């Protein structure tokens, strides 16, 4: 039988039937993709409402509020209870060393947690409680000891011990809680909601920090609370170190480079933030924390600490504002541009503060700290999300079904957060000695140099998807 042109056209179904057939085929392909996604263990989460993302970000709000209180007061508190300069490094080393070794343990354990309440929630709640306990100890340690122990020398010794214990507990929990919070966001959100959620994280991180620093900027001694309380300070496992290093070195190279850039960023940021109020009190206002508490030098130092808290409040507000601007800027300069600008502006700002320690110029330049803060809390984790998305697409294309040996989001977030502890360890070893020798001005100069080195690393070594 010969197939003529007319018989061929008569054999074709009507156009509407062709369209329906194509639609059925498309639905069939989508269903096949969904089945493949389910088979490989990569179920796409549903879209989350804005209210849910805001509620999730409130965890970062509370964490950053407590962090801000610590950053504003921990150095003045430690100095006021009589901590010797030789113990400075010890305070900053204990918690990050524990965190550096145990952070991946929490990340890995949360990846494999089978609690009916969820994989991440038990860790977030437990670490939040430890944060509050540590905060209560380092802010009220001297008063607690005075209520139970007699004798000036014994009181001072135990006040130092309790205050140090509070700082260690708080730092330990505050650093650890970031990984489970980020991993929880990645677990329950689609790719678009992950980026949106990270921006909300940065927004509420800035707001929480602003409120925390504001508590230190207010002279509570002139308020009703100030008259009723003593001072403003009272008003505020499967893995080892060897397996941690194995985890880091077993990661793809672009993950490791991202961790290194994150390390540079946190080294720069922490070297400035941990000593900023002390820098304002000693360098800008020329006061002394070691002077008698009723002397002009000590009162001048306290005034500098309060003004430093206003500067950190400006930093937190600018962080929130910049987190909103990031979404607009990203469309034009991409993640690479955002990453580079954050490090560059912070490096220039801290350098100018160190060279010209003037009250008003310092407060104005504090707005650049917020650019760095927002960058550190969003861009690296956005890149982690991009890397995971790329791997998931590749696994789908290759139809990989082996999910037992696939690296979890928790361990990757933990490895990235580990860089915060490593930065604290490095700073605790070197910066404490430098501060005791050269004074607080060395902190802002060091922050500037490390941030500018980080600019080069971000520009040439970090891999960007798309």
RAWOWO-V302095 format. One record per residue. N is the residue number from 1. RES is the residue in one letter. SS is DSSP state (A for helix, B for strand, O for the rest). Layout:
n->N res->RES ss->SS
n->N res->RES ss->SS
This chain:
n->1 res->X ss->O
n->2 res->X ss->O
n->3 res->X ss->O
n->4 res->X ss->O
n->5 res->X ss->A
n->6 res->X ss->A
n->7 res->X ss->A
n->8 res->X ss->A
n->9 res->X ss->A
n->10 res->X ss->A
n->11 res->X ss->A
n->12 res->X ss->O
n->13 res->X ss->O
n->14 res->X ss->O
n->15 res->X ss->A
n->16 res->X ss->A
n->17 res->X ss->A
n->18 res->X ss->A
n->19 res->X ss->A
n->20 res->X ss->A
n->21 res->X ss->A
n->22 res->X ss->A
n->23 res->X ss->A
n->24 res->X ss->A
n->25 res->X ss->A
n->26 res->X ss->A
n->27 res->X ss->A
n->28 res->X ss->A
n->29 res->X ss->A
n->30 res->X ss->A
n->31 res->X ss->A
n->32 res->X ss->A
n->33 res->X ss->A
n->34 res->X ss->A
n->35 res->X ss->A
n->36 res->X ss->A
n->37 res->X ss->A
n->38 res->X ss->A
n->39 res->X ss->A
n->40 res->X ss->O
n->41 res->X ss->O
n->42 res->X ss->O
n->43 res->X ss->O
n->44 res->X ss->O
n->45 res->X ss->O
n->46 res->X ss->O
n->47 res->X ss->O
n->48 res->X ss->O
n->49 res->X ss->O
n->50 res->X ss->A
n->51 res->X ss->A
n->52 res->X ss->A
n->53 res->X ss->A
n->54 res->X ss->A
n->55 res->X ss->A
n->56 res->X ss->A
n->57 res->X ss->A
n->58 res->X ss->A
n->59 res->X ss->A
n->60 res->X ss->A
n->61 res->X ss->A
n->62 res->X ss->A
n->63 res->X ss->A
n->64 res->X ss->A
n->65 res->X ss->A
n->66 res->X ss->A
n->67 res->X ss->A
n->68 res->X ss->A
n->69 res->X ss->A
n->70 res->X ss->A
n->71 res->X ss->A
n->72 res->X ss->A
n->73 res->X ss->A
n->74 res->X ss->A
n->75 res->X ss->A
n->76 res->X ss->A
n->77 res->X ss->A
n->78 res->X ss->A
n->79 res->X ss->A
n->80 res->X ss->A
n->81 res->X ss->O
n->82 res->X ss->O
n->83 res->X ss->O
n->84 res->X ss->O
n->85 res->X ss->A
n->86 res->X ss->A
n->87 res->X ss->A
n->88 res->X ss->A
n->89 res->X ss->A
n->90 res->X ss->A
n->91 res->X ss->A
n->92 res->X ss->A
n->93 res->X ss->A
n->94 res->X ss->A
n->95 res->X ss->A
n->96 res->X ss->A
n->97 res->X ss->A
n->98 res->X ss->A
n->99 res->X ss->A
n->100 res->X ss->A
n->101 res->X ss->A
n->102 res->X ss->A
n->103 res->X ss->A
n->104 res->X ss->A
n->105 res->X ss->A
n->106 res->X ss->A
n->107 res->X ss->A
n->108 res->X ss->A
n->109 res->X ss->A
n->110 res->X ss->A
n->111 res->X ss->A
n->112 res->X ss->O
n->113 res->X ss->O
n->114 res->X ss->O
n->115 res->X ss->O
n->116 res->X ss->O
n->117 res->X ss->O
n->118 res->X ss->O
n->119 res->X ss->O
n->120 res->X ss->O
n->121 res->X ss->A
n->122 res->X ss->A
n->123 res->X ss->A
n->124 res->X ss->A
n->125 res->X ss->A
n->126 res->X ss->A
n->127 res->X ss->A
n->128 res->X ss->A
n->129 res->X ss->A
n->130 res->X ss->A
n->131 res->X ss->A
n->132 res->X ss->A
n->133 res->X ss->A
n->134 res->X ss->A
n->135 res->X ss->A
n->136 res->X ss->A
n->137 res->X ss->A
n->138 res->X ss->A
n->139 res->X ss->A
n->140 res->X ss->A
n->141 res->X ss->A
n->142 res->X ss->A
n->143 res->X ss->A
n->144 res->X ss->A
n->145 res->X ss->A
n->146 res->X ss->A
n->147 res->X ss->A
n->148 res->X ss->A
n->149 res->X ss->O
n->150 res->X ss->O
n->151 res->X ss->O
n->152 res->X ss->A
n->153 res->X ss->A
n->154 res->X ss->A
n->155 res->X ss->A
n->156 res->X ss->A
n->157 res->X ss->A
n->158 res->X ss->A
n->159 res->X ss->A
n->160 res->X ss->A
n->161 res->X ss->A
n->162 res->X ss->A
n->163 res->X ss->A
n->164 res->X ss->A
n->165 res->X ss->A
n->166 res->X ss->A
n->167 res->X ss->A
n->168 res->X ss->A
n->169 res->X ss->A
n->170 res->X ss->A
n->171 res->X ss->A
n->172 res->X ss->A
n->173 res->X ss->A
n->174 res->X ss->A
n->175 res->X ss->A
n->176 res->X ss->A
n->177 res->X ss->A
n->178 res->X ss->A
n->179 res->X ss->A
n->180 res->X ss->A
n->181 res->X ss->A
n->182 res->X ss->A
n->183 res->X ss->A
n->184 res->X ss->A
n->185 res->X ss->A
n->186 res->X ss->A
n->187 res->X ss->A
n->188 res->X ss->A
n->189 res->X ss->O
n->190 res->X ss->O
n->191 res->X ss->A
n->192 res->X ss->A
n->193 res->X ss->A
n->194 res->X ss->A
n->195 res->X ss->A
n->196 res->X ss->A
n->197 res->X ss->A
n->198 res->X ss->A
n->199 res->X ss->A
n->200 res->X ss->A
n->201 res->X ss->A
n->202 res->X ss->A
n->203 res->X ss->A
n->204 res->X ss->A
n->205 res->X ss->A
n->206 res->X ss->A
n->207 res->X ss->A
n->208 res->X ss->A
n->209 res->X ss->A
n->210 res->X ss->A
n->211 res->X ss->A
n->212 res->X ss->A
n->213 res->X ss->A
n->214 res->X ss->A
n->215 res->X ss->A
n->216 res->X ss->A
n->217 res->X ss->A
n->218 res->X ss->O
n->219 res->X ss->O
n->220 res->X ss->A
n->221 res->X ss->A
n->222 res->X ss->A
n->223 res->X ss->O
n->224 res->X ss->A
n->225 res->X ss->A
n->226 res->X ss->A
n->227 res->X ss->A
n->228 res->X ss->A
n->229 res->X ss->O
n->230 res->X ss->O
n->231 res->X ss->O
n->232 res->X ss->A
n->233 res->X ss->A
n->234 res->X ss->A
n->235 res->X ss->A
n->236 res->X ss->O
n->237 res->X ss->O
n->238 res->X ss->O
n->239 res->X ss->O
n->240 res->X ss->O
n->241 res->X ss->A
n->242 res->X ss->A
n->243 res->X ss->A
n->244 res->X ss->A
n->245 res->X ss->A
n->246 res->X ss->A
n->247 res->X ss->A
n->248 res->X ss->A
n->249 res->X ss->A
n->250 res->X ss->A
n->251 res->X ss->O
n->252 res->X ss->O
n->253 res->X ss->A
n->254 res->X ss->A
n->255 res->X ss->A
n->256 res->X ss->A
n->257 res->X ss->A
n->258 res->X ss->A
n->259 res->X ss->A
n->260 res->X ss->A
n->261 res->X ss->A
n->262 res->X ss->A
n->263 res->X ss->A
n->264 res->X ss->A
n->265 res->X ss->A
n->266 res->X ss->A
n->267 res->X ss->A
n->268 res->X ss->A
n->269 res->X ss->A
n->270 res->X ss->A
n->271 res->X ss->A
n->272 res->X ss->A
n->273 res->X ss->A
n->274 res->X ss->O
n->275 res->X ss->O
n->276 res->X ss->A
n->277 res->X ss->A
n->278 res->X ss->A
n->279 res->X ss->A
n->280 res->X ss->A
n->281 res->X ss->A
n->282 res->X ss->A
n->283 res->X ss->A
n->284 res->X ss->A
n->285 res->X ss->O
n->286 res->X ss->O
n->287 res->X ss->O
n->288 res->X ss->O
n->289 res->X ss->O
n->290 res->X ss->O
n->291 res->X ss->O
n->292 res->X ss->O
n->293 res->X ss->O
n->294 res->X ss->O
n->295 res->X ss->O
n->296 res->X ss->A
n->297 res->X ss->A
n->298 res->X ss->A
n->299 res->X ss->A
n->300 res->X ss->A
n->301 res->X ss->A
n->302 res->X ss->A
n->303 res->X ss->A
n->304 res->X ss->A
n->305 res->X ss->A
n->306 res->X ss->A
n->307 res->X ss->A
n->308 res->X ss->A
n->309 res->X ss->A
n->310 res->X ss->A
n->311 res->X ss->A
n->312 res->X ss->A
n->313 res->X ss->A
n->314 res->X ss->A
n->315 res->X ss->A
n->316 res->X ss->A
n->317 res->X ss->A
n->318 res->X ss->A
n->319 res->X ss->A
n->320 res->X ss->A
n->321 res->X ss->A
n->322 res->X ss->A
n->323 res->X ss->A
n->324 res->X ss->A
n->325 res->X ss->A
n->326 res->X ss->A
n->327 res->X ss->A
n->328 res->X ss->A
n->329 res->X ss->A
n->330 res->X ss->A
n->331 res->X ss->A
n->332 res->X ss->A
n->333 res->X ss->A
n->334 res->X ss->A
n->335 res->X ss->A
n->336 res->X ss->A
n->337 res->X ss->A
n->338 res->X ss->A
n->339 res->X ss->A
n->340 res->X ss->A
n->341 res->X ss->A
n->342 res->X ss->A
n->343 res->X ss->A
n->344 res->X ss->A
n->345 res->X ss->A
n->346 res->X ss->A
n->347 res->X ss->A
n->348 res->X ss->A
n->349 res->X ss->A
n->350 res->X ss->A
n->351 res->X ss->A
n->352 res->X ss->A
n->353 res->X ss->A
n->354 res->X ss->A
n->355 res->X ss->A
n->356 res->X ss->O
n->357 res->X ss->O
n->358 res->X ss->O
n->359 res->X ss->A
n->360 res->X ss->A
n->361 res->X ss->A
n->362 res->X ss->A
n->363 res->X ss->A
n->364 res->X ss->A
n->365 res->X ss->A
n->366 res->X ss->O
n->367 res->X ss->A
n->368 res->X ss->A
n->369 res->X ss->A
n->370 res->X ss->A
n->371 res->X ss->A
n->372 res->X ss->A
n->373 res->X ss->A
n->374 res->X ss->A
n->375 res->X ss->A
n->376 res->X ss->A
n->377 res->X ss->A
n->378 res->X ss->A
n->379 res->X ss->A
n->380 res->X ss->A
n->381 res->X ss->A
n->382 res->X ss->A
n->383 res->X ss->A
n->384 res->X ss->A
n->385 res->X ss->A
n->386 res->X ss->A
n->387 res->X ss->A
n->388 res->X ss->A
n->389 res->X ss->A
n->390 res->X ss->A
n->391 res->X ss->A
n->392 res->X ss->A
n->393 res->X ss->A
n->394 res->X ss->A
n->395 res->X ss->A
n->396 res->X ss->A
n->397 res->X ss->A
n->398 res->X ss->A
n->399 res->X ss->O
n->400 res->X ss->O
n->401 res->X ss->O
n->402 res->X ss->O
n->403 res->X ss->O
n->404 res->X ss->O
n->405 res->X ss->O
n->406 res->X ss->O
n->407 res->X ss->O
n->408 res->X ss->O
n->409 res->X ss->A
n->410 res->X ss->A
n->411 res->X ss->A
n->412 res->X ss->A
n->413 res->X ss->A
n->414 res->X ss->A
n->415 res->X ss->A
n->416 res->X ss->A
n->417 res->X ss->A
n->418 res->X ss->A
n->419 res->X ss->A
n->420 res->X ss->A
n->421 res->X ss->A
n->422 res->X ss->A
n->423 res->X ss->A
n->424 res->X ss->A
n->425 res->X ss->A
n->426 res->X ss->A
n->427 res->X ss->A
n->428 res->X ss->A
n->429 res->X ss->A
n->430 res->X ss->A
n->431 res->X ss->A
n->432 res->X ss->A
n->433 res->X ss->A
n->434 res->X ss->A
n->435 res->X ss->A
n->436 res->X ss->A
n->437 res->X ss->A
n->438 res->X ss->A
n->439 res->X ss->O
n->440 res->X ss->O
n->441 res->X ss->A
n->442 res->X ss->A
n->443 res->X ss->A
n->444 res->X ss->A
n->445 res->X ss->A
n->446 res->X ss->A
n->447 res->X ss->A
n->448 res->X ss->A
n->449 res->X ss->A
n->450 res->X ss->A
n->451 res->X ss->A
n->452 res->X ss->A
n->453 res->X ss->A
n->454 res->X ss->A
n->455 res->X ss->A
n->456 res->X ss->A
n->457 res->X ss->A
n->458 res->X ss->A
n->459 res->X ss->A
n->460 res->X ss->A
n->461 res->X ss->O
n->462 res->X ss->O
n->463 res->X ss->O
n->464 res->X ss->O
n->465 res->X ss->O
n->466 res->X ss->O
